[in-house]
Amino acid sequence: MDVARTRFVRKQAPIPPYALDVRGLKMSYGNTEVLRGVDLKVAPGEVVALLGPNGAGKTTTLKSILNLVHSDAGSVHILGMDYQDNEDKIKQQIGYAVGGVSYYKRKKIKEIVAITRVFYNSWDDEEYQHYLTAFNLDENKKIMELSEGMKVKFYLTLALSHHAKLLILDEPTSGLDPVSRDEMNEIFRKLAKKGVAILFSTHITSDLDKCADTITYIKNGELLLSTKKEDFIHYYAKEIGGTPTLEDIMVHIEREEVNL
């Protein structure tokens, strides 16, 4: 190899860490295992759907990631940092958005924002005003006056106003009408294009067609498969035959245990 030429070879930029890297997450209630070694990763700008029926362990997984409930084993790294050792620092850079947000129902949006902005070092009033306008939110409305879809938009506004790099959403489209669900899915895609990593749980397969890059299927607290959406469909198409929809696949997985 020509030594002179090697001087001008540029080093490749280091690959950024996963926005979220979960390994071996386990949790039990008494003698009942509710999480069985959950592994999942979310890259910057990626939308990962945690799919499964009600009671599969989706919410428990998200709460365990955020240390809202204590897991028995496993590790959680967010933005390259161990969550247990850097929880306060990490919370400055993430947002947790849920459907059916339970704030003080009689408080106005502007009253809640006045309290929330104090906790974030990177709170950006310009970004807040941008999303307030983009989501058509009225600061003078009380939480009890917002629809479920507007509540989710409000919580996203809070998260994005402090430049959250990772969003963790628990059933964010549950309870929304089809038009509102489509709008929310479009918002997620736009955020992903800006580099925001998104992990959301759902049992609504139509959401996946519109916004998910990767599908992670959980059943009885155990991950069955986590892969790109196209590969997920291809994998189960070999079992089912034909050209199954995501709804067909979910029904197939859940019916496997039923022997009548």
Contacts in CASP RR format, 6 or more apart in sequence:
PFRMAT RR
TARGET T0000
AUTHOR 0000-0000-0000
METHOD contacts of the structure
MODEL  1
MDVARTRFVRKQAPIPPYALDVRGLKMSYGNTEVLRGVDLKVAPGEVVAL
LGPNGAGKTTTLKSILNLVHSDAGSVHILGMDYQDNEDKIKQQIGYAVGG
VSYYKRKKIKEIVAITRVFYNSWDDEEYQHYLTAFNLDENKKIMELSEGM
KVKFYLTLALSHHAKLLILDEPTSGLDPVSRDEMNEIFRKLAKKGVAILF
STHITSDLDKCADTITYIKNGELLLSTKKEDFIHYYAKEIGGTPTLEDIM
VHIEREEVNL
16 44 0 8 1.000
17 77 0 8 1.000
17 79 0 8 1.000
17 80 0 8 1.000
18 41 0 8 1.000
18 42 0 8 1.000
18 43 0 8 1.000
18 44 0 8 1.000
18 77 0 8 1.000
18 80 0 8 1.000
19 42 0 8 1.000
19 43 0 8 1.000
19 44 0 8 1.000
19 45 0 8 1.000
19 46 0 8 1.000
19 78 0 8 1.000
19 79 0 8 1.000
19 165 0 8 1.000
19 166 0 8 1.000
19 197 0 8 1.000
20 40 0 8 1.000
20 41 0 8 1.000
20 42 0 8 1.000
20 65 0 8 1.000
20 76 0 8 1.000
20 77 0 8 1.000
20 78 0 8 1.000
20 166 0 8 1.000
20 168 0 8 1.000
20 197 0 8 1.000
20 199 0 8 1.000
21 41 0 8 1.000
21 76 0 8 1.000
21 77 0 8 1.000
21 78 0 8 1.000
21 80 0 8 1.000
22 38 0 8 1.000
22 39 0 8 1.000
22 40 0 8 1.000
22 41 0 8 1.000
22 65 0 8 1.000
22 74 0 8 1.000
22 75 0 8 1.000
22 76 0 8 1.000
22 77 0 8 1.000
23 39 0 8 1.000
23 74 0 8 1.000
23 75 0 8 1.000
24 37 0 8 1.000
24 38 0 8 1.000
24 39 0 8 1.000
24 73 0 8 1.000
24 74 0 8 1.000
24 75 0 8 1.000
25 35 0 8 1.000
25 37 0 8 1.000
25 38 0 8 1.000
25 39 0 8 1.000
25 61 0 8 1.000
25 64 0 8 1.000
25 65 0 8 1.000
25 71 0 8 1.000
25 73 0 8 1.000
25 74 0 8 1.000
25 76 0 8 1.000
26 33 0 8 1.000
26 35 0 8 1.000
26 36 0 8 1.000
26 37 0 8 1.000
26 38 0 8 1.000
26 71 0 8 1.000
26 72 0 8 1.000
26 73 0 8 1.000
26 74 0 8 1.000
27 33 0 8 1.000
27 34 0 8 1.000
27 35 0 8 1.000
27 60 0 8 1.000
27 64 0 8 1.000
27 69 0 8 1.000
27 70 0 8 1.000
27 71 0 8 1.000
27 72 0 8 1.000
28 34 0 8 1.000
28 72 0 8 1.000
33 221 0 8 1.000
34 57 0 8 1.000
34 60 0 8 1.000
34 221 0 8 1.000
35 57 0 8 1.000
35 60 0 8 1.000
35 61 0 8 1.000
35 64 0 8 1.000
35 71 0 8 1.000
35 221 0 8 1.000
36 220 0 8 1.000
36 221 0 8 1.000
36 222 0 8 1.000
37 73 0 8 1.000
37 74 0 8 1.000
37 222 0 8 1.000
37 223 0 8 1.000
38 61 0 8 1.000
38 64 0 8 1.000
38 218 0 8 1.000
38 221 0 8 1.000
38 222 0 8 1.000
38 223 0 8 1.000
39 223 0 8 1.000
39 226 0 8 1.000
40 48 0 8 1.000
40 50 0 8 1.000
40 199 0 8 1.000
40 216 0 8 1.000
40 223 0 8 1.000
40 226 0 8 1.000
41 48 0 8 1.000
42 48 0 8 1.000
42 166 0 8 1.000
42 197 0 8 1.000
42 198 0 8 1.000
42 199 0 8 1.000
42 214 0 8 1.000
43 197 0 8 1.000
44 165 0 8 1.000
44 195 0 8 1.000
44 196 0 8 1.000
44 197 0 8 1.000
45 192 0 8 1.000
45 193 0 8 1.000
45 194 0 8 1.000
45 195 0 8 1.000
45 196 0 8 1.000
45 197 0 8 1.000
45 198 0 8 1.000
46 192 0 8 1.000
46 197 0 8 1.000
46 198 0 8 1.000
46 213 0 8 1.000
46 214 0 8 1.000
47 188 0 8 1.000
47 189 0 8 1.000
47 192 0 8 1.000
47 198 0 8 1.000
47 200 0 8 1.000
47 211 0 8 1.000
47 212 0 8 1.000
47 213 0 8 1.000
47 214 0 8 1.000
48 197 0 8 1.000
48 198 0 8 1.000
48 199 0 8 1.000
48 200 0 8 1.000
48 212 0 8 1.000
48 213 0 8 1.000
48 214 0 8 1.000
48 215 0 8 1.000
48 216 0 8 1.000
49 200 0 8 1.000
49 201 0 8 1.000
49 202 0 8 1.000
49 207 0 8 1.000
49 208 0 8 1.000
49 211 0 8 1.000
49 212 0 8 1.000
49 214 0 8 1.000
49 215 0 8 1.000
49 216 0 8 1.000
50 58 0 8 1.000
50 61 0 8 1.000
50 62 0 8 1.000
50 199 0 8 1.000
50 200 0 8 1.000
50 201 0 8 1.000
50 202 0 8 1.000
50 216 0 8 1.000
50 218 0 8 1.000
51 58 0 8 1.000
51 201 0 8 1.000
51 202 0 8 1.000
51 203 0 8 1.000
51 205 0 8 1.000
51 208 0 8 1.000
51 215 0 8 1.000
51 216 0 8 1.000
51 217 0 8 1.000
51 218 0 8 1.000
51 250 0 8 1.000
52 58 0 8 1.000
52 201 0 8 1.000
52 202 0 8 1.000
52 203 0 8 1.000
52 217 0 8 1.000
52 218 0 8 1.000
52 219 0 8 1.000
52 250 0 8 1.000
53 203 0 8 1.000
53 219 0 8 1.000
53 250 0 8 1.000
53 254 0 8 1.000
54 203 0 8 1.000
56 218 0 8 1.000
56 219 0 8 1.000
56 220 0 8 1.000
56 221 0 8 1.000
57 218 0 8 1.000
57 220 0 8 1.000
57 221 0 8 1.000
58 170 0 8 1.000
58 171 0 8 1.000
58 201 0 8 1.000
58 202 0 8 1.000
58 203 0 8 1.000
58 218 0 8 1.000
59 170 0 8 1.000
59 171 0 8 1.000
59 201 0 8 1.000
60 69 0 8 1.000
60 221 0 8 1.000
61 201 0 8 1.000
61 218 0 8 1.000
61 221 0 8 1.000
62 96 0 8 1.000
62 168 0 8 1.000
62 170 0 8 1.000
62 199 0 8 1.000
62 201 0 8 1.000
63 69 0 8 1.000
64 70 0 8 1.000
64 71 0 8 1.000
64 76 0 8 1.000
65 76 0 8 1.000
65 83 0 8 1.000
65 168 0 8 1.000
66 96 0 8 1.000
66 168 0 8 1.000
67 76 0 8 1.000
67 83 0 8 1.000
67 84 0 8 1.000
67 87 0 8 1.000
75 82 0 8 1.000
76 82 0 8 1.000
76 83 0 8 1.000
76 84 0 8 1.000
77 83 0 8 1.000
78 90 0 8 1.000
78 93 0 8 1.000
78 94 0 8 1.000
78 166 0 8 1.000
79 90 0 8 1.000
79 93 0 8 1.000
79 94 0 8 1.000
79 165 0 8 1.000
79 166 0 8 1.000
81 89 0 8 1.000
81 90 0 8 1.000
83 90 0 8 1.000
92 120 0 8 1.000
92 121 0 8 1.000
92 122 0 8 1.000
92 162 0 8 1.000
93 122 0 8 1.000
93 162 0 8 1.000
93 163 0 8 1.000
93 164 0 8 1.000
93 165 0 8 1.000
93 166 0 8 1.000
94 159 0 8 1.000
94 164 0 8 1.000
94 165 0 8 1.000
94 166 0 8 1.000
94 167 0 8 1.000
94 168 0 8 1.000
95 158 0 8 1.000
95 159 0 8 1.000
95 164 0 8 1.000
95 166 0 8 1.000
95 167 0 8 1.000
95 168 0 8 1.000
96 159 0 8 1.000
96 167 0 8 1.000
96 168 0 8 1.000
96 169 0 8 1.000
96 170 0 8 1.000
97 152 0 8 1.000
97 155 0 8 1.000
97 156 0 8 1.000
97 159 0 8 1.000
97 167 0 8 1.000
97 168 0 8 1.000
97 169 0 8 1.000
97 170 0 8 1.000
97 172 0 8 1.000
98 152 0 8 1.000
98 155 0 8 1.000
98 169 0 8 1.000
98 170 0 8 1.000
98 171 0 8 1.000
98 172 0 8 1.000
99 148 0 8 1.000
99 149 0 8 1.000
99 151 0 8 1.000
99 152 0 8 1.000
99 155 0 8 1.000
99 169 0 8 1.000
99 170 0 8 1.000
99 171 0 8 1.000
99 172 0 8 1.000
99 174 0 8 1.000
99 175 0 8 1.000
100 148 0 8 1.000
100 151 0 8 1.000
100 152 0 8 1.000
101 143 0 8 1.000
101 151 0 8 1.000
101 152 0 8 1.000
101 154 0 8 1.000
101 155 0 8 1.000
103 112 0 8 1.000
103 143 0 8 1.000
104 112 0 8 1.000
104 143 0 8 1.000
105 142 0 8 1.000
105 143 0 8 1.000
105 144 0 8 1.000
106 142 0 8 1.000
106 143 0 8 1.000
106 144 0 8 1.000
107 142 0 8 1.000
107 143 0 8 1.000
108 139 0 8 1.000
108 140 0 8 1.000
108 141 0 8 1.000
108 142 0 8 1.000
109 137 0 8 1.000
109 138 0 8 1.000
109 139 0 8 1.000
109 140 0 8 1.000
109 141 0 8 1.000
109 142 0 8 1.000
109 143 0 8 1.000
109 154 0 8 1.000
110 139 0 8 1.000
110 140 0 8 1.000
112 143 0 8 1.000
113 128 0 8 1.000
113 139 0 8 1.000
113 158 0 8 1.000
116 158 0 8 1.000
117 123 0 8 1.000
117 125 0 8 1.000
117 128 0 8 1.000
117 161 0 8 1.000
120 161 0 8 1.000
120 162 0 8 1.000
121 162 0 8 1.000
122 162 0 8 1.000
122 163 0 8 1.000
123 161 0 8 1.000
123 162 0 8 1.000
124 161 0 8 1.000
124 162 0 8 1.000
124 163 0 8 1.000
125 161 0 8 1.000
127 160 0 8 1.000
127 161 0 8 1.000
127 163 0 8 1.000
128 157 0 8 1.000
128 161 0 8 1.000
131 137 0 8 1.000
131 156 0 8 1.000
131 157 0 8 1.000
131 160 0 8 1.000
131 161 0 8 1.000
132 139 0 8 1.000
132 157 0 8 1.000
135 150 0 8 1.000
135 153 0 8 1.000
135 154 0 8 1.000
135 156 0 8 1.000
135 157 0 8 1.000
137 150 0 8 1.000
137 153 0 8 1.000
137 154 0 8 1.000
137 157 0 8 1.000
143 151 0 8 1.000
143 154 0 8 1.000
146 154 0 8 1.000
147 180 0 8 1.000
148 174 0 8 1.000
148 175 0 8 1.000
148 176 0 8 1.000
148 180 0 8 1.000
149 176 0 8 1.000
149 180 0 8 1.000
149 184 0 8 1.000
152 169 0 8 1.000
152 172 0 8 1.000
152 173 0 8 1.000
152 176 0 8 1.000
152 184 0 8 1.000
153 184 0 8 1.000
153 187 0 8 1.000
156 167 0 8 1.000
156 187 0 8 1.000
159 167 0 8 1.000
160 191 0 8 1.000
160 196 0 8 1.000
164 196 0 8 1.000
165 195 0 8 1.000
165 196 0 8 1.000
165 197 0 8 1.000
166 196 0 8 1.000
166 197 0 8 1.000
166 198 0 8 1.000
166 199 0 8 1.000
167 191 0 8 1.000
167 196 0 8 1.000
167 197 0 8 1.000
167 198 0 8 1.000
167 199 0 8 1.000
167 200 0 8 1.000
168 199 0 8 1.000
168 200 0 8 1.000
169 198 0 8 1.000
169 199 0 8 1.000
169 200 0 8 1.000
169 201 0 8 1.000
170 200 0 8 1.000
170 201 0 8 1.000
171 200 0 8 1.000
171 201 0 8 1.000
171 202 0 8 1.000
171 203 0 8 1.000
172 184 0 8 1.000
172 200 0 8 1.000
172 202 0 8 1.000
173 180 0 8 1.000
173 181 0 8 1.000
173 184 0 8 1.000
173 185 0 8 1.000
173 202 0 8 1.000
173 204 0 8 1.000
173 207 0 8 1.000
174 202 0 8 1.000
174 203 0 8 1.000
174 204 0 8 1.000
176 184 0 8 1.000
181 204 0 8 1.000
181 206 0 8 1.000
181 207 0 8 1.000
182 210 0 8 1.000
185 207 0 8 1.000
185 210 0 8 1.000
185 211 0 8 1.000
186 210 0 8 1.000
186 211 0 8 1.000
188 198 0 8 1.000
188 200 0 8 1.000
188 211 0 8 1.000
189 210 0 8 1.000
189 211 0 8 1.000
191 198 0 8 1.000
192 198 0 8 1.000
192 211 0 8 1.000
192 213 0 8 1.000
200 207 0 8 1.000
202 208 0 8 1.000
203 250 0 8 1.000
205 245 0 8 1.000
205 246 0 8 1.000
205 247 0 8 1.000
205 250 0 8 1.000
206 247 0 8 1.000
208 215 0 8 1.000
208 229 0 8 1.000
208 246 0 8 1.000
209 246 0 8 1.000
212 229 0 8 1.000
213 228 0 8 1.000
213 229 0 8 1.000
214 226 0 8 1.000
214 227 0 8 1.000
214 228 0 8 1.000
214 229 0 8 1.000
215 225 0 8 1.000
215 226 0 8 1.000
215 227 0 8 1.000
215 228 0 8 1.000
215 229 0 8 1.000
215 232 0 8 1.000
215 246 0 8 1.000
216 223 0 8 1.000
216 225 0 8 1.000
216 226 0 8 1.000
217 223 0 8 1.000
217 224 0 8 1.000
217 225 0 8 1.000
217 226 0 8 1.000
217 232 0 8 1.000
217 253 0 8 1.000
218 224 0 8 1.000
219 253 0 8 1.000
219 254 0 8 1.000
224 253 0 8 1.000
225 232 0 8 1.000
225 235 0 8 1.000
227 235 0 8 1.000
232 249 0 8 1.000
233 244 0 8 1.000
233 246 0 8 1.000
233 249 0 8 1.000
236 244 0 8 1.000
236 249 0 8 1.000
236 252 0 8 1.000
236 253 0 8 1.000
237 243 0 8 1.000
237 244 0 8 1.000
239 252 0 8 1.000
240 248 0 8 1.000
240 249 0 8 1.000
240 252 0 8 1.000
244 252 0 8 1.000
END
